[in-house]
Amino acid sequence: MIAIFQAENFTLYRILYLVHIVSIVAAFGPLFLYPRMQRAGETSAIAALHMKLVFPALVVLWVAGMGMAGVGKFALAEMWWITITIVLWLAALAVSWFLIRPAIADSSEDSTKKMSMGIGITHLVFVTSLWLMIFKPFVDGTYVINT
């Protein structure tokens, strides 16, 4: 059973869940503004916003998610949807660092293209992670991976 329904973990789990959801909004919400800002020529503002808000929110997202897994005593090795989401989170972190961060100081066309690619990859990671978190595949015998 999910830890949210266990009385001894109820408050801490709910707080971590709230922090997790707020950090998701902070991490992925600004991404939907980036194309409009990019058309306006605000590439350095996008990169600065990304590194000052989105990147730290990704870190808080991981801390809260791992806290929820710890409080809920989830067996991560048995919950493939969580494990895959962690790998996707690592990909989003790497994309933020290696593709979006360099655009802070560089407004060249090559840097703008890399930032656009990074934003697109991050959108894909967000949608895939959201699908995994909502539908929780590999649970109850659905999409079973035999190891």
C-alpha positions in Angstrom: 0.0 0.0 0.0 1.2 3.5 -0.7 2.8 5.2 2.4 0.3 8.2 2.1 -2.3 5.9 3.7 -0.1 4.8 6.6 -0.8 6.7 9.7 2.7 7.0 11.1 4.1 8.5 7.8 1.1 10.6 6.9 2.3 14.1 7.7 5.9 13.8 6.5 4.8 12.0 3.3 2.2 14.7 2.6 4.7 17.5 3.1 7.3 15.8 0.9 4.5 15.2 -1.7 3.6 18.9 -1.7 7.3 20.0 -2.0 7.6 17.4 -4.9 4.6 18.9 -6.8 5.7 22.5 -6.2 9.2 21.7 -7.4 7.7 20.0 -10.5 5.9 23.2 -11.3 9.0 25.3 -10.7 11.2 23.0 -12.7 9.0 22.5 -15.8 6.6 25.5 -15.8 9.0 28.1 -17.2 9.9 25.7 -20.1 6.6 26.6 -21.6 7.5 30.3 -21.7 10.9 29.7 -23.3 9.8 29.6 -27.0 8.0 33.0 -26.7 11.0 34.5 -24.9 13.4 33.0 -27.5 11.4 34.6 -30.3 11.7 37.9 -28.4 15.5 37.5 -28.4 15.8 36.9 -24.6 18.1 33.9 -24.8 20.4 35.1 -22.0 17.3 35.7 -19.8 16.0 32.2 -20.5 19.3 30.7 -19.6 19.6 32.7 -16.4 16.0 31.8 -15.4 16.8 28.2 -16.1 19.9 28.1 -13.9 18.4 30.2 -11.1 15.0 28.6 -10.9 14.7 25.4 -13.0 18.0 23.8 -12.2 17.6 24.2 -8.4 14.0 23.0 -8.6 15.2 19.9 -10.3 17.5 19.2 -7.4 14.7 19.8 -4.8 12.4 17.6 -7.0 14.9 14.7 -6.5 15.4 15.3 -2.8 11.6 15.3 -2.2 11.1 12.3 -4.4 13.8 10.3 -2.7 12.4 11.4 0.7 9.0 10.1 -0.3 10.5 6.8 -1.4 12.3 6.6 1.9 9.4 7.5 4.1 7.1 5.2 2.1 9.7 2.4 2.2 9.5 1.9 -1.6 11.7 -0.8 -3.0 13.1 1.1 -5.9 14.6 -2.0 -7.5 11.1 -3.5 -7.8 9.4 -0.3 -8.9 10.6 0.2 -12.5 8.5 3.3 -13.1 10.4 5.1 -10.3 13.8 3.8 -11.5 13.1 4.9 -15.1 11.9 8.3 -13.9 15.2 8.7 -11.9 17.2 8.0 -15.0 15.1 10.5 -16.9 15.7 13.1 -14.1 19.4 12.5 -14.5 19.0 13.1 -18.2 17.2 16.4 -17.6 19.9 17.5 -15.2 22.6 16.7 -17.7 20.8 18.5 -20.5 20.3 21.5 -18.3 23.9 21.6 -17.4 25.5 20.9 -20.8 23.0 22.4 -23.3 21.1 25.2 -21.6 23.7 26.5 -19.1 26.2 27.5 -21.8 23.7 29.9 -23.3 23.9 32.2 -20.2 27.0 34.0 -21.5 26.8 33.1 -25.2 24.0 34.4 -27.4 25.4 33.1 -30.7 23.2 31.1 -33.1 24.9 27.8 -32.2 24.3 28.4 -28.6 20.7 29.3 -29.2 20.2 26.0 -31.2 21.7 24.0 -28.4 19.5 25.7 -25.9 16.4 25.0 -28.1 17.5 21.3 -28.4 17.9 21.2 -24.6 14.5 22.7 -24.0 12.9 20.1 -26.4 14.6 17.2 -24.7 13.5 18.6 -21.3 9.9 18.8 -22.5 10.1 15.2 -23.6 11.6 14.1 -20.3 8.8 16.0 -18.5 6.0 14.3 -20.5 7.5 10.9 -20.2 8.1 11.3 -16.4 4.6 12.6 -16.0 3.2 9.6 -17.8 5.2 7.2 -15.6 4.2 8.9 -12.4 0.5 9.0 -13.3 0.0 5.5 -14.9 2.8 3.6 -12.9 3.5 0.9 -15.4 5.2 -2.3 -14.3 2.9 -2.5 -11.3 0.5 -5.4 -10.6 1.9 -7.5 -13.4 1.4 -5.0 -16.2 4.4 -4.4 -18.5 6.4 -6.8 -16.3 10.2 -6.8 -16.9 11.6 -10.2 -16.0 15.0 -9.9 -14.5 
